[in-house]
Amino acid sequence: MACTESVVNMEGGEKIVQTAVDSFGKLDIVVTVAGILRDRMVFNMTEQEWDDVIAVHLKGTFTVVKHACILFRQQRSGSIVTFSSTSGLYGNSGQANYGAAKDGIAGFTRVVARDMGRYGVTANAISPSAATRMTVSVPDEARDLRAQRGIGSGGGTVEAIRGEPEDIAPFAVWLGSDQAKHVNGHIFHVAEGLVTLLNEPEPVKTIHKEGRWTVEELVRVVPATLGFEIYNPAPAPPPTS
């Protein structure tokens, strides 16, 4: 049952939820997959390009989830499946707006999981890899730049988009099923034939002292501790003669 309301405003999110209830009698699962791209290097990105992407992805997730959660809280059940991206979790060149929105969705999902878990509701995010109408809109220059710099994915190497949207759908269905009632607040990377549970943010290295660090102490200590073999996703090219 199609609903053509926009997710970028609260009224649209509410009408989308209400359409589902009116059509099917209740609401059990919400999947927030709406998205657009406006790729551009950060120094060229316009305010409108930033606002449009944040509105559709981040606010659009909120407008639907907020109204769904009103019902889920009352009925003491429900499943929320949001969509994050490696662009936000790891970083893709030319996607400051999209990456900010997608990492924001990951944080949003973790919070909603804690807000709604007490009511028997789960919230999880999928970071998908699939060729869609949205990914086709990425400019060739952005693709070329990522390939040249080797920063297309989180591991520092370019990863080609794998599969189709249909490859992502089964895992979204599983997250909404009774078999996944114990799964809450997690991020999964899903591609053709691949499902990966991503790690939660956790400390990697720590330095500690009593009292406040001075700049001089940090200059001396950090290179051999926190800064030792630290990963740089986009190192500057060597100087030319």
Residue pairs with C-beta under 8 A, 6 or more apart in sequence:
1 19
1 20
1 23
1 24
3 15
3 16
3 19
3 20
5 11
5 12
5 13
5 15
5 16
5 19
6 12
7 13
7 16
7 32
7 34
7 56
7 59
7 60
7 61
7 63
7 64
8 55
8 56
8 59
8 60
8 63
9 63
10 63
10 66
10 67
12 63
13 60
13 62
13 63
13 64
13 66
13 67
14 63
14 67
16 64
16 67
17 27
17 30
17 64
17 67
17 68
17 71
18 67
20 27
21 27
21 71
26 71
26 75
27 68
27 71
27 72
27 78
28 77
28 78
28 79
28 176
29 78
29 79
29 80
29 81
29 176
30 64
30 65
30 68
30 78
30 79
30 80
30 81
31 81
31 83
31 172
31 176
32 60
32 61
32 64
32 65
32 80
32 81
32 82
32 83
32 105
33 83
34 56
34 57
34 60
35 56
35 57
35 83
35 134
36 52
36 53
36 56
36 57
36 134
37 53
37 95
37 98
37 134
37 135
37 137
37 138
38 45
38 49
38 50
38 52
38 53
38 97
38 98
39 94
39 95
39 98
39 137
39 138
39 139
39 142
40 46
40 49
40 94
40 142
41 93
41 94
41 145
42 96
45 96
45 97
49 97
50 96
50 97
52 97
53 97
53 98
53 101
54 97
54 100
54 101
54 104
56 101
57 98
57 101
57 102
57 104
57 105
58 100
58 101
58 104
58 105
58 108
61 82
61 83
61 105
61 108
62 108
65 80
65 82
65 108
65 112
65 123
68 78
68 80
69 78
69 80
69 112
69 115
69 116
69 121
71 78
72 78
72 80
72 116
72 119
72 121
73 116
73 119
73 121
76 119
76 120
76 121
77 119
77 120
77 121
78 116
78 119
78 120
78 121
78 122
79 121
79 122
79 123
79 175
79 176
79 177
79 180
80 109
80 112
80 116
80 121
80 122
80 123
80 124
81 123
81 124
81 125
81 126
81 172
81 175
81 176
82 105
82 108
82 109
82 123
82 124
82 125
82 126
83 102
83 105
83 125
83 126
83 127
83 128
84 102
84 103
84 105
84 106
84 109
84 125
84 126
84 127
84 187
85 98
85 99
85 102
85 127
85 128
86 92
86 127
86 129
86 153
86 154
86 159
86 189
87 95
87 98
87 99
87 102
88 98
88 99
88 100
88 101
88 102
88 103
88 104
88 105
88 106
89 102
89 103
89 106
89 127
89 154
89 187
89 198
90 153
90 154
90 155
90 233
91 99
91 151
91 154
91 233
92 98
92 99
92 146
92 151
92 152
92 153
93 142
93 145
93 146
93 149
93 151
93 234
94 139
94 142
94 145
94 146
95 142
102 127
105 125
106 125
106 127
106 187
109 123
109 124
109 125
109 185
109 187
110 123
110 185
112 123
113 122
113 123
113 124
113 184
113 185
114 185
116 122
116 123
117 184
117 185
120 181
122 175
122 180
122 181
122 183
122 184
123 184
123 185
124 175
124 180
124 183
124 184
124 185
124 186
124 187
124 188
125 186
125 187
125 188
126 168
126 171
126 172
126 175
126 187
126 188
126 189
126 190
127 187
127 188
127 189
127 190
127 198
128 165
128 168
128 189
128 190
128 191
129 159
129 161
129 162
129 163
129 189
129 190
129 191
129 192
129 194
130 161
130 162
130 163
130 164
130 165
130 167
130 168
130 191
130 192
131 161
131 163
131 164
132 165
135 161
146 152
146 158
147 158
149 234
150 156
150 157
150 158
151 158
151 233
151 234
152 158
152 159
153 159
156 231
156 233
162 191
162 192
162 194
163 191
163 192
163 193
164 192
167 190
167 191
167 192
167 193
168 190
168 191
171 188
171 190
171 195
174 180
175 183
175 188
186 197
186 198
187 197
187 198
188 195
188 196
188 197
188 198
189 195
189 196
189 198
190 196
205 225
205 226
207 213
207 221
207 222
207 225
207 226
209 217
